[in-house]
Every structure is written in C-alpha cells, then in structure tokens.
Amino acid sequence: MTAEHDRLRASLQDLAEVAEPTDMYERAINRSRRIGRREAAVGTGAAMAVLVVLASGLWQMPRGREENIPVATGAQSADSPAPSKPASPAPAGASPTGSPGDLAGAPVRPPREGSKPPKQTKTAKPKSRTLSDLPGHVFYREHDGDPDVIRMSPTRGTSEVVLADAPSSVGISPDGYRIAYVSDGKLLVNESGGESKQVATDVVAADQAPVWSPEGSRLLVATSAPSVLDLESGAITPLPDGLASGQHFRWSGDGSTLVYATSHCGLKVADGDAGTSTSVPVLGDTQPQDNPDGLAACKPTSVDATGRRVTVPLQTTGESTTGTDTADAVVDTATGDLAVLPVAGTVVGAVFDPDGNLLVRTENDGKRLLSLFDSDNTLRVQAKEPPSVRDFDLLAYTR
C-alpha cells in the first residue's frame, strides 16, 4: 500500500504542476456576460425584423368601415362643441347649386334645427343685357337732407328731376307719374313735375311715408294713427285698432295684404281690412335660439303682388334705423327666411313693383348693374346702370 500511495501522490504532484488555478466567481461573471450578449443580439434581430415587415406594408390594420369604429370621449361640457357627423356623399348627378331663378331660395342665415341646409344659387342669365329693354320707370333720390327725386325711363333714354328738395320721405304712385310727400303737416301730391296739390292736413311722415294703394286711388298715411285717405272724397279712415301701433305700412300688389314693422324691428302681416296680424318669424326676435344672427327689419320698403315677399334694409336688433331706407334684402313673410338672389356682387338696392316684378341693384368690381326679375323669377333684363345715378339711392320701380 505504501508503494502505491507513493506513486499516486507523485502523479498528483505532477498534475498540480501543469494545472492553472481557477477563480469560480470570475467564471460565473464571464458566463453571465456571454448570455446577456446573446439575448441582446436576439432582441435586436427581432426588432429589425418587425421594422422590415412594417416598412414592407405586409402588416396593415383592416379597413372598410372606419367610420363605425367607436371613439371614447370624455364628458362634454355645455361649452364644448358637439362632435360633427361625417358628411354623406352627394347622390350621383346631384347639383351643388340651386335653380338660377329661385329667388325665394334658401336662407343665408344658419338654418334652424330641422330645416334644410342652405342651397347655393348660380348666377342667372338674362334675356337681355340692354338697358333700353328695361320697361317702366326707376326712381332714385339723393343722400342729403331735402333730396331731389330723379326718374329714369330707360326705354325713352331719359332721366329727370321730378321733385326737388323733397322735405320728407315720398311715395311714388303705381303709374310713376305722381309723388306724395309731407311738408309742415300738409299732405301734398305732385304730378309730373307740375304744381303740388294739398290733399290733407295734420299728417306726419316720421314713421310712415305716404304709400299708394295698388290702384292709385288711396294713400296710407299717419295722422293721429295709421289711416287711409280716399283721394276722391278726401275721407280719412283709421286702420283697425289692432294695427294702430304699427309703422311703415306697405300694401301688397293685389291690395289684399298689409306688411308693416313693429317698434322692436320685427315684421307683421295683416289682411287689408282685418284688425289682426301674424308675425313674420325670426326677424326682430330677441331669443338667440330663434334668431341666432340677431336679424331685424325696421322698415319694409315694398311688397310683391301677394304679400309673400317683402324688401327690407336688413339690420340687427338694437341697430339705429337712421339712414336705412334702401332695401338690400328680400324676406319670405311666411318663414322669415332671406331669399338668395341669383346675381353676382353685393345687393345695394331691391324693390318690387305692384305686379311682383323685382328690380335688384348690385355692385360688383366697381360696376353697378340693374337686374329685373319677372314675377315668375325669370331674369328679363340685366344691364349696366348709367353713371349719372350712381351716387343716388334706389327708391322705387314702376311699370
């Protein structure tokens, strides 16, 4: 045993001389680092693969009904706007514009809830572009106090002063040859530039210009109350008590309807002989939900043949009425909507004649045009206005 033990001890000593010492802690650290490097390499490779797939467009979200994907939202405050719904595509063949002759058109104000959206209107094409084809008479007045009243007759090619230094608002007869006005409480009628004739006294014109009846035999004036003067007999008959607070009365072309303004710049419509009236919606209404734009009409200036449409100087509630005698808008008396007129530029004057023909004065690129629409909304004439009347206000139109 001793000899074998000696040989074994000698072998172990020889092995110990050739073996190097090993640090187990260092070995563990090195192994851990190698594993970490391998995992990092694998993770980097996976990320690069995902990026390559995304860039190649192989991974896509499903499409086709994206509008139905629910969107989570927080609670809305009263001041927060409601989310808008996506617009529906227009039907095939649908036109984005309205009829060129649709004067009653759609409202230019924002539609009320439940109403149809506004239509856009194309510019109408006239039957004639020659001023001499415009029948009847066009009346203008100067801006200044005590203005001259001018009558232009396009078919005759004439323009003349028919009343100099008018002391009040005037009324033009349906035939275009008589002018009624008030001076110092006296109601006067001037015919074709001749001598004025007194027809009544104790008349005021601040809230009621003299207005001719469609047949030209009566004048609606203001005395102690709105009244009707019979020119043949001289009798003055007050309007029914229910209309006594009205102002700026205007007859419809057929004489069946009176349109007038209220003290808060709204409009009302009454049967000619009735003491009751109906309010025109929207205009003058002080409730924002019913009149979001605060529109008002303090002075109706003319009415079509049936009382369905009226021209007004469009204003806002609370606005002064000073200097607002020239109409620039057409209102539907049944709905309160504003007509969209198929003309280019800015409307600077509009007036009906008793037959329901509408004369519109516009300004576009520094040019003034006169456009005449028949009662069926056909644009008969559109012609350049003579420079000689450019600085005057459009007052009336007669046929």
Sine and cosine of phi, psi and omega as CSV:
sin_phi,cos_phi,sin_psi,cos_psi,sin_omega,cos_omega
0.00,0.00,-0.58,0.81,-0.05,-1.00
-0.91,0.42,-0.66,0.75,-0.02,-1.00
-0.91,0.41,-0.64,0.77,-0.01,-1.00
-0.93,0.37,-0.66,0.75,0.04,-1.00
-0.88,0.48,-0.62,0.78,0.01,-1.00
-0.89,0.45,-0.66,0.76,-0.01,-1.00
-0.92,0.39,-0.66,0.75,0.01,-1.00
-0.89,0.45,-0.67,0.74,0.01,-1.00
-0.89,0.46,-0.64,0.77,0.01,-1.00
-0.91,0.41,-0.62,0.79,0.00,-1.00
-0.91,0.41,-0.67,0.74,0.00,-1.00
-0.90,0.43,-0.61,0.79,0.03,-1.00
-0.90,0.43,-0.64,0.77,0.03,-1.00
-0.90,0.44,-0.66,0.75,0.00,-1.00
-0.90,0.43,-0.64,0.77,0.01,-1.00
-0.90,0.44,-0.51,0.86,-0.02,-1.00
-0.95,0.33,-0.47,0.88,-0.03,-1.00
-0.99,-0.10,-0.35,0.94,-0.02,-1.00
-0.99,0.14,0.56,-0.83,0.04,-1.00
-0.99,-0.15,0.48,-0.88,0.03,-1.00
-0.95,0.32,0.57,-0.82,-0.05,-1.00
-0.87,-0.49,0.76,-0.65,0.04,-1.00
-0.99,-0.14,0.94,-0.34,-0.08,-1.00
-0.92,0.38,-0.56,0.83,0.03,-1.00
-0.89,0.45,-0.71,0.70,0.01,-1.00
-0.89,0.45,-0.62,0.79,0.01,-1.00
-0.90,0.44,-0.68,0.73,0.00,-1.00
-0.89,0.46,-0.66,0.75,0.03,-1.00
-0.87,0.49,-0.71,0.70,-0.04,-1.00
-0.90,0.44,-0.62,0.78,0.02,-1.00
-0.91,0.41,-0.69,0.73,0.02,-1.00
-0.87,0.50,-0.65,0.76,0.01,-1.00
-0.90,0.43,-0.63,0.78,0.00,-1.00
-0.90,0.43,-0.67,0.74,0.02,-1.00
-0.89,0.45,-0.67,0.74,0.01,-1.00
-0.87,0.49,-0.66,0.75,0.00,-1.00
-0.91,0.42,-0.62,0.79,0.01,-1.00
-0.91,0.41,-0.67,0.74,-0.01,-1.00
-0.92,0.40,-0.63,0.78,0.04,-1.00
-0.88,0.47,-0.66,0.75,0.00,-1.00
-0.90,0.44,-0.67,0.75,0.01,-1.00
-0.90,0.43,-0.70,0.72,0.00,-1.00
-0.89,0.46,-0.67,0.74,0.02,-1.00
-0.89,0.46,-0.66,0.75,0.01,-1.00
-0.90,0.43,-0.63,0.77,0.02,-1.00
-0.91,0.42,-0.67,0.74,0.01,-1.00
-0.88,0.47,-0.68,0.73,0.02,-1.00
-0.88,0.47,-0.60,0.80,0.01,-1.00
-0.91,0.41,-0.66,0.75,0.02,-1.00
-0.89,0.46,-0.70,0.72,0.01,-1.00
-0.88,0.48,-0.63,0.77,0.01,-1.00
-0.90,0.44,-0.66,0.75,0.00,-1.00
-0.90,0.43,-0.70,0.71,0.02,-1.00
-0.88,0.47,-0.70,0.72,-0.03,-1.00
-0.90,0.43,-0.49,0.87,-0.03,-1.00
-0.99,0.16,-0.14,0.99,0.05,-1.00
0.98,0.19,0.24,0.97,-0.01,-1.00
-0.97,0.24,-0.38,0.92,0.00,-1.00
-0.94,-0.33,0.89,-0.46,-0.01,-1.00
-0.68,-0.73,0.51,-0.86,0.13,-0.99
-0.96,0.29,0.59,-0.81,0.05,-1.00
-0.90,0.43,0.64,-0.77,-0.01,-1.00
-0.87,-0.49,0.05,-1.00,0.12,-0.99
0.82,-0.57,-0.63,0.78,0.01,-1.00
-0.70,-0.71,0.77,0.64,-0.06,-1.00
-0.90,0.44,-0.46,0.89,-0.05,-1.00
-0.93,0.36,-0.26,0.97,-0.02,-1.00
-0.99,-0.13,0.03,1.00,0.02,-1.00
-0.95,0.31,0.86,-0.51,-0.04,-1.00
-0.92,0.39,0.60,-0.80,0.02,-1.00
-0.88,-0.47,0.81,-0.58,0.00,-1.00
-0.98,0.18,0.76,-0.65,0.01,-1.00
-0.75,-0.66,0.39,-0.92,0.06,-1.00
-0.98,0.19,0.11,-0.99,0.03,-1.00
-0.90,0.44,0.70,-0.72,0.00,-1.00
-1.00,0.07,0.66,-0.75,0.13,-0.99
-1.00,0.09,0.20,-0.98,0.00,-1.00
-0.90,0.44,-0.43,0.90,-0.05,-1.00
-1.00,-0.01,-0.17,0.99,-0.05,-1.00
-0.99,0.16,0.69,-0.73,0.03,-1.00
-0.94,0.35,0.59,-0.81,0.04,-1.00
-0.94,0.33,0.59,-0.81,0.01,-1.00
-0.89,0.45,0.69,-0.72,-0.05,-1.00
-0.99,0.12,0.54,-0.84,0.05,-1.00
-0.99,0.10,0.53,-0.85,0.03,-1.00
-0.90,0.44,0.61,-0.79,-0.03,-1.00
-0.94,0.34,0.64,-0.77,0.05,-1.00
-0.99,0.16,0.63,-0.78,0.01,-1.00
-0.91,0.41,0.55,-0.83,0.01,-1.00
-0.94,0.35,0.59,-0.81,0.05,-1.00
-0.88,0.48,0.47,-0.88,0.00,-1.00
-0.87,0.49,0.73,-0.69,0.03,-1.00
0.99,0.12,-0.06,1.00,-0.01,-1.00
-0.95,0.31,0.62,-0.79,0.03,-1.00
-0.99,-0.13,0.68,-0.73,0.01,-1.00
-0.98,0.22,-0.01,1.00,-0.07,-1.00
-0.88,-0.47,0.36,-0.93,0.04,-1.00
-1.00,0.06,-0.04,-1.00,0.03,-1.00
-0.94,0.35,0.71,-0.71,-0.02,-1.00
-0.84,0.55,-0.50,0.87,-0.05,-1.00
-0.99,-0.11,0.15,0.99,-0.07,-1.00
-0.99,0.14,0.99,0.13,-0.02,-1.00
-0.93,0.36,-0.52,0.85,0.00,-1.00
-0.96,0.30,-0.40,0.92,0.25,-0.97
0.57,0.82,-0.45,-0.89,0.02,-1.00
-0.91,-0.41,0.36,-0.93,-0.02,-1.00
-0.92,0.39,0.62,-0.78,0.10,-0.99
-0.99,0.12,-0.28,0.96,0.10,-1.00
-0.98,0.19,0.31,-0.95,0.05,-1.00
-0.86,0.50,0.71,-0.71,-0.06,-1.00
-0.92,0.39,0.52,-0.85,0.09,-1.00
-0.96,0.28,0.30,-0.95,-0.03,-1.00
-0.84,0.54,0.76,-0.64,0.02,-1.00
1.00,-0.01,-0.18,0.98,0.01,-1.00
-1.00,0.04,0.27,-0.96,-0.01,-1.00
-0.97,0.24,0.49,-0.87,0.03,-1.00
-0.93,0.38,0.41,-0.91,-0.03,-1.00
-0.89,0.45,0.58,-0.81,0.11,-0.99
-1.00,-0.06,0.50,-0.87,0.14,-0.99
-1.00,-0.03,0.54,-0.84,-0.09,-1.00
-0.85,-0.52,0.77,-0.64,0.07,-1.00
-0.96,0.28,0.41,-0.91,0.09,-1.00
-0.94,0.34,0.78,-0.63,-0.03,-1.00
-0.96,0.27,0.42,-0.91,0.05,-1.00
-0.98,-0.21,0.81,-0.59,-0.05,-1.00
-0.98,0.19,0.40,-0.92,0.12,-0.99
-0.96,0.29,-0.47,0.88,0.00,-1.00
-0.58,-0.82,0.53,-0.85,0.09,-1.00
-0.89,-0.45,0.36,0.93,-0.03,-1.00
-0.96,-0.27,0.81,-0.59,-0.06,-1.00
-0.88,0.48,-0.57,0.82,-0.04,-1.00
-0.92,0.40,-0.23,0.97,0.07,-1.00
-1.00,0.10,-0.03,1.00,0.03,-1.00
-0.99,0.11,0.93,-0.36,-0.07,-1.00
-0.98,0.21,0.24,-0.97,0.11,-0.99
0.98,0.18,-0.43,-0.90,-0.09,-1.00
-0.77,-0.64,0.64,-0.77,0.07,-1.00
-0.92,-0.39,0.79,-0.61,-0.04,-1.00
-0.95,-0.31,0.66,-0.75,0.04,-1.00
-0.79,-0.62,0.28,-0.96,0.13,-0.99
-0.61,-0.79,0.43,-0.90,0.03,-1.00
-0.96,0.28,0.30,-0.96,0.00,-1.00
-0.97,0.26,-0.56,0.83,-0.19,-0.98
-0.93,0.36,0.23,-0.97,0.15,-0.99
-0.90,0.44,0.52,-0.86,-0.11,-0.99
0.79,0.62,0.86,0.52,-0.10,-0.99
-0.98,0.18,0.41,-0.91,0.19,-0.98
-0.97,0.24,0.55,-0.84,0.10,-1.00
-0.95,-0.31,0.80,-0.60,-0.08,-1.00
-0.91,-0.41,0.69,-0.73,0.08,-1.00
-0.92,-0.38,0.85,-0.53,0.07,-1.00
-0.95,-0.31,0.79,-0.61,0.02,-1.00
-0.90,-0.43,1.00,-0.07,-0.13,-0.99
-0.86,0.51,-0.63,0.77,-0.04,-1.00
-0.92,0.40,-0.45,0.89,0.04,-1.00
-1.00,-0.04,-0.28,0.96,-0.03,-1.00
0.95,0.30,0.48,0.88,-0.05,-1.00
-0.88,-0.47,0.41,-0.91,0.09,-1.00
-0.54,-0.84,0.78,-0.62,-0.09,-1.00
-0.52,-0.86,0.45,-0.89,0.11,-0.99
-0.99,0.16,0.86,-0.52,-0.03,-1.00
-0.96,-0.27,-0.23,0.97,0.10,-0.99
-0.46,-0.89,0.91,-0.42,-0.01,-1.00
-1.00,-0.02,0.64,-0.77,0.10,-0.99
0.80,0.60,0.82,0.58,0.01,-1.00
-0.88,0.48,0.82,-0.57,-0.07,-1.00
-0.99,0.14,-0.11,0.99,-0.02,-1.00
-0.45,-0.89,0.02,-1.00,0.17,-0.98
-0.88,0.47,0.53,-0.85,-0.11,-0.99
-0.87,-0.48,0.32,-0.95,0.11,-0.99
-0.86,-0.51,0.77,-0.64,-0.02,-1.00
-0.99,-0.15,0.78,-0.63,-0.02,-1.00
-0.92,0.38,0.39,-0.92,-0.04,-1.00
-0.86,0.51,-0.46,0.89,0.01,-1.00
-1.00,0.05,-0.12,0.99,0.06,-1.00
0.99,0.15,0.19,0.98,-0.08,-1.00
-0.89,-0.45,-0.02,1.00,0.04,-1.00
-0.77,-0.64,0.59,-0.81,0.00,-1.00
-0.78,-0.63,0.79,-0.61,0.05,-1.00
-0.96,-0.27,0.63,-0.77,0.02,-1.00
-0.39,-0.92,0.17,-0.99,-0.05,-1.00
-0.87,-0.49,0.71,-0.71,0.06,-1.00
-0.65,-0.76,0.89,-0.45,-0.01,-1.00
0.80,0.60,0.68,0.74,0.04,-1.00
0.99,0.14,-0.06,1.00,-0.01,-1.00
-0.99,-0.16,0.72,-0.69,0.07,-1.00
-1.00,-0.01,0.86,-0.50,-0.08,-1.00
-0.88,-0.48,0.51,-0.86,0.07,-1.00
-0.81,-0.59,0.81,-0.58,0.03,-1.00
-0.93,-0.36,0.73,-0.68,-0.03,-1.00
-0.90,-0.45,0.89,-0.45,0.09,-1.00
0.79,0.61,0.66,0.76,0.09,-1.00
0.97,0.23,0.15,0.99,0.01,-1.00
-1.00,0.07,-0.41,-0.91,0.01,-1.00
-0.96,0.29,0.65,-0.76,0.03,-1.00
-0.98,0.19,0.60,-0.80,-0.03,-1.00
-0.90,-0.43,0.75,-0.66,0.03,-1.00
-0.98,0.19,0.74,-0.67,-0.03,-1.00
-0.84,-0.54,-0.20,0.98,0.03,-1.00
-0.25,-0.97,0.27,-0.96,0.04,-1.00
-0.79,-0.61,0.10,-1.00,0.00,-1.00
0.83,0.56,0.68,0.73,0.01,-1.00
-0.94,-0.35,0.64,-0.77,0.06,-1.00
-0.87,-0.49,0.42,-0.91,-0.08,-1.00
-0.80,-0.60,0.09,1.00,-0.06,-1.00
-0.89,0.46,-0.71,0.71,-0.03,-1.00
-0.94,-0.33,0.11,0.99,-0.01,-1.00
-0.36,-0.93,0.98,-0.20,0.15,-0.99
-0.93,0.37,0.49,-0.87,0.08,-1.00
-0.86,0.51,0.76,-0.65,-0.05,-1.00
-0.83,-0.55,0.79,-0.61,-0.02,-1.00
-0.99,0.16,0.60,-0.80,0.15,-0.99
-0.95,0.31,0.37,-0.93,-0.07,-1.00
-0.84,0.54,-0.55,0.84,-0.01,-1.00
-1.00,0.05,-0.11,0.99,0.09,-1.00
0.99,0.14,0.23,0.97,-0.05,-1.00
-0.98,-0.22,-0.13,0.99,-0.04,-1.00
-0.70,-0.71,0.36,-0.93,0.08,-1.00
-0.78,-0.63,0.75,-0.66,0.10,-0.99
-1.00,-0.05,0.86,-0.51,-0.09,-1.00
-0.70,-0.71,0.11,-0.99,0.07,-1.00
-0.92,-0.39,0.84,-0.54,0.15,-0.99
-0.93,-0.38,-0.88,-0.47,0.15,-0.99
-0.97,0.26,-0.28,0.96,0.06,-1.00
-0.42,-0.91,0.29,-0.96,0.07,-1.00
-0.86,0.52,0.76,-0.65,-0.11,-0.99
-0.60,-0.80,0.25,-0.97,0.03,-1.00
-0.89,-0.45,0.80,-0.60,0.02,-1.00
-0.98,-0.19,0.82,-0.57,0.13,-0.99
-1.00,0.06,0.90,-0.43,-0.13,-0.99
-0.92,0.38,-0.50,0.87,-0.03,-1.00
-0.97,0.25,-0.70,0.71,-0.07,-1.00
-1.00,-0.08,-0.38,0.93,-0.06,-1.00
0.99,0.13,0.04,1.00,-0.01,-1.00
-0.96,0.29,0.67,-0.74,0.03,-1.00
-0.91,-0.41,0.84,-0.54,-0.04,-1.00
-0.88,-0.48,0.88,-0.48,0.03,-1.00
-0.90,0.43,0.51,-0.86,0.11,-0.99
-0.92,0.38,0.32,-0.95,0.04,-1.00
-0.80,0.60,0.48,-0.88,-0.08,-1.00
-0.83,0.56,-0.53,0.85,-0.02,-1.00
-0.91,0.41,-0.25,0.97,0.00,-1.00
-0.95,-0.31,0.05,1.00,-0.15,-0.99
-0.89,0.46,-0.46,0.89,-0.03,-1.00
-1.00,0.04,-0.03,1.00,-0.01,-1.00
-0.97,0.23,0.26,-0.97,0.02,-1.00
-0.53,-0.85,0.35,-0.94,0.00,-1.00
0.83,0.56,0.78,0.62,0.02,-1.00
-0.93,0.38,0.56,-0.83,0.10,-0.99
-0.63,-0.78,0.69,-0.73,0.06,-1.00
-0.99,0.11,0.53,-0.85,0.21,-0.98
-0.97,0.26,0.29,-0.96,-0.07,-1.00
-0.88,0.47,-0.50,0.87,0.01,-1.00
-1.00,-0.02,0.01,1.00,0.07,-1.00
0.98,0.21,0.04,1.00,-0.09,-1.00
-1.00,0.06,-0.27,0.96,-0.17,-0.99
-0.71,-0.70,0.60,-0.80,0.17,-0.99
-0.91,-0.41,0.76,-0.65,0.12,-0.99
-0.92,-0.38,0.73,-0.69,-0.04,-1.00
-0.54,-0.84,0.19,-0.98,-0.03,-1.00
-0.98,-0.21,0.45,-0.89,0.10,-1.00
-0.99,-0.17,0.13,-0.99,-0.03,-1.00
-0.93,0.37,-0.34,0.94,0.03,-1.00
-0.98,-0.21,0.38,0.92,0.10,-1.00
0.90,0.44,0.64,0.77,0.24,-0.97
-0.97,-0.26,0.03,-1.00,0.02,-1.00
-0.86,-0.52,0.55,-0.84,0.10,-1.00
-0.73,-0.69,0.43,-0.90,0.00,-1.00
-0.82,-0.57,0.75,-0.66,-0.01,-1.00
-0.72,-0.69,0.53,-0.85,0.18,-0.98
-0.90,0.43,0.53,-0.85,-0.12,-0.99
-0.80,0.60,-0.60,0.80,-0.07,-1.00
-0.94,-0.35,0.10,1.00,-0.07,-1.00
-1.00,-0.08,0.43,-0.90,0.03,-1.00
-0.99,-0.13,0.07,1.00,0.03,-1.00
-0.92,-0.40,0.36,-0.93,-0.06,-1.00
-0.57,-0.82,0.23,-0.97,0.02,-1.00
-0.85,-0.52,0.71,-0.71,0.00,-1.00
-0.97,0.23,0.64,-0.77,0.15,-0.99
-0.97,0.23,0.79,-0.62,-0.05,-1.00
-0.88,0.47,0.36,-0.93,0.16,-0.99
0.97,0.24,-0.90,0.44,-0.16,-0.99
-0.87,0.49,0.80,-0.60,0.01,-1.00
0.99,0.12,-0.14,0.99,0.00,-1.00
-0.93,0.36,0.74,-0.67,-0.05,-1.00
-1.00,-0.04,-0.02,1.00,0.02,-1.00
-1.00,0.05,0.88,-0.48,-0.06,-1.00
-0.85,0.53,-0.55,0.84,-0.03,-1.00
-0.94,0.35,-0.41,0.91,0.03,-1.00
-0.99,-0.12,-0.41,0.91,-0.03,-1.00
-0.66,-0.75,0.94,0.34,-0.13,-0.99
-0.88,0.48,-0.45,0.90,-0.01,-1.00
-1.00,-0.08,0.00,1.00,0.01,-1.00
0.89,0.46,0.63,0.78,-0.05,-1.00
-0.97,0.24,0.54,-0.84,0.00,-1.00
-0.56,-0.83,0.39,-0.92,0.06,-1.00
-0.65,-0.76,0.96,-0.28,-0.10,-0.99
-1.00,-0.07,-0.30,0.95,-0.08,-1.00
-0.57,-0.82,1.00,-0.06,0.17,-0.99
-0.89,0.45,0.65,-0.76,-0.08,-1.00
-0.91,-0.41,-0.40,0.92,0.05,-1.00
-0.29,-0.96,0.39,-0.92,-0.04,-1.00
-0.76,-0.65,0.55,-0.83,0.01,-1.00
-0.96,0.27,-0.15,-0.99,-0.14,-0.99
-0.91,0.42,-0.52,0.86,-0.13,-0.99
-0.95,-0.32,-0.16,0.99,-0.07,-1.00
1.00,0.00,0.11,0.99,-0.02,-1.00
-0.98,0.19,-0.48,0.88,-0.02,-1.00
-0.76,-0.65,0.54,-0.84,-0.04,-1.00
-0.64,-0.77,0.59,-0.80,0.08,-1.00
-1.00,-0.09,0.64,-0.77,-0.03,-1.00
-0.57,-0.82,0.44,-0.90,0.28,-0.96
-0.98,0.19,0.93,-0.38,-0.08,-1.00
-0.96,0.29,0.75,-0.66,-0.03,-1.00
-0.73,-0.69,-0.07,-1.00,0.12,-0.99
-0.88,-0.47,0.42,-0.91,-0.05,-1.00
-0.86,0.52,0.71,-0.70,-0.01,-1.00
1.00,0.04,-0.12,0.99,0.00,-1.00
-0.97,0.24,0.58,-0.82,0.04,-1.00
-0.91,0.41,0.57,-0.82,0.01,-1.00
-1.00,0.03,-0.02,1.00,-0.04,-1.00
-0.89,0.45,0.75,-0.66,0.08,-1.00
0.95,0.31,0.47,0.88,-0.06,-1.00
-0.84,-0.54,0.64,0.77,-0.03,-1.00
-1.00,0.10,-0.27,0.96,-0.05,-1.00
-1.00,-0.08,0.85,-0.52,-0.05,-1.00
-0.96,0.29,0.59,-0.81,0.08,-1.00
-0.72,-0.70,0.24,0.97,-0.01,-1.00
-0.50,-0.87,0.42,-0.91,0.07,-1.00
-0.88,-0.47,0.79,-0.61,-0.09,-1.00
-0.91,-0.42,0.69,-0.73,0.14,-0.99
-0.99,0.15,0.89,-0.45,-0.10,-0.99
-0.95,0.30,-0.28,0.96,0.03,-1.00
-0.99,0.12,-0.56,0.83,-0.10,-1.00
-0.91,-0.41,-0.34,0.94,-0.11,-0.99
0.99,0.16,0.05,1.00,0.00,-1.00
-0.97,0.26,0.47,-0.88,0.06,-1.00
-1.00,-0.04,0.72,-0.69,0.02,-1.00
-0.95,0.31,0.62,-0.79,0.12,-0.99
-1.00,-0.08,0.94,-0.33,-0.07,-1.00
-1.00,0.07,0.76,-0.65,-0.05,-1.00
-0.98,0.17,0.87,0.50,0.01,-1.00
-0.74,-0.67,0.46,-0.89,0.02,-1.00
-1.00,0.02,0.46,-0.89,0.06,-1.00
1.00,0.00,-0.30,-0.95,-0.06,-1.00
-0.97,-0.24,0.75,-0.66,0.05,-1.00
-0.97,0.24,0.86,-0.52,0.01,-1.00
-0.89,-0.46,0.16,0.99,0.05,-1.00
-0.02,-1.00,0.62,-0.79,0.04,-1.00
-0.41,-0.91,0.68,-0.73,-0.03,-1.00
-0.40,-0.92,0.65,-0.76,0.10,-0.99
-1.00,-0.05,0.51,-0.86,0.24,-0.97
-0.99,-0.14,0.14,-0.99,-0.08,-1.00
-0.86,0.50,-0.41,0.91,0.00,-1.00
-0.99,0.12,-0.05,1.00,0.01,-1.00
1.00,-0.03,0.10,1.00,0.12,-0.99
-0.96,0.28,0.64,-0.77,-0.08,-1.00
-0.91,-0.42,0.84,-0.55,0.08,-1.00
-0.97,-0.22,0.82,-0.57,-0.04,-1.00
-0.88,-0.48,0.75,-0.66,0.04,-1.00
-0.95,-0.32,0.81,-0.59,-0.05,-1.00
-0.79,-0.62,0.38,-0.92,0.11,-0.99
-0.82,-0.58,0.78,-0.63,-0.04,-1.00
-0.52,-0.85,0.86,-0.51,-0.02,-1.00
0.82,0.58,0.65,0.76,0.05,-1.00
0.98,0.18,0.04,1.00,-0.01,-1.00
-0.95,-0.31,0.61,-0.79,0.07,-1.00
-0.97,-0.24,0.76,-0.65,0.03,-1.00
-0.83,-0.56,0.52,-0.86,0.15,-0.99
-0.94,-0.35,0.79,-0.62,-0.01,-1.00
-0.84,-0.55,0.82,-0.57,-0.01,-1.00
-0.95,-0.31,0.88,-0.48,0.06,-1.00
-0.97,-0.25,0.74,-0.67,0.11,-0.99
-0.93,0.35,0.16,-0.99,0.00,-1.00
-0.89,0.45,-0.34,0.94,0.06,-1.00
-1.00,-0.05,0.23,0.97,0.08,-1.00
0.96,0.29,0.26,0.96,0.09,-1.00
-0.99,0.16,0.74,-0.67,0.03,-1.00
-0.99,0.16,0.97,-0.24,-0.07,-1.00
-0.99,0.13,-0.73,0.68,-0.07,-1.00
-0.69,-0.73,0.67,-0.74,0.17,-0.99
-0.63,-0.77,0.91,-0.42,-0.13,-0.99
-0.61,-0.79,0.37,-0.93,0.02,-1.00
-0.94,0.34,0.72,-0.69,0.00,-1.00
-0.98,0.21,0.63,-0.78,0.01,-1.00
-0.88,0.47,0.65,-0.76,0.02,-1.00
-0.86,0.51,-0.39,0.92,-0.07,-1.00
-0.91,0.41,-0.35,0.94,-0.01,-1.00
-0.92,-0.39,0.19,0.98,-0.08,-1.00
-0.85,0.53,-0.64,0.77,-0.10,-0.99
-1.00,0.04,0.14,0.99,0.00,-1.00
-0.98,-0.22,0.31,-0.95,0.06,-1.00
-1.00,-0.01,0.62,-0.78,0.09,-1.00
-0.95,0.32,0.79,-0.61,-0.10,-0.99
-0.94,-0.34,-0.76,0.65,-0.09,-1.00
-0.33,-0.95,0.26,-0.96,0.08,-1.00
-0.65,-0.76,0.75,-0.67,0.04,-1.00
-0.75,-0.66,0.40,-0.92,-0.03,-1.00
-0.96,-0.27,0.00,0.00,0.00,0.00
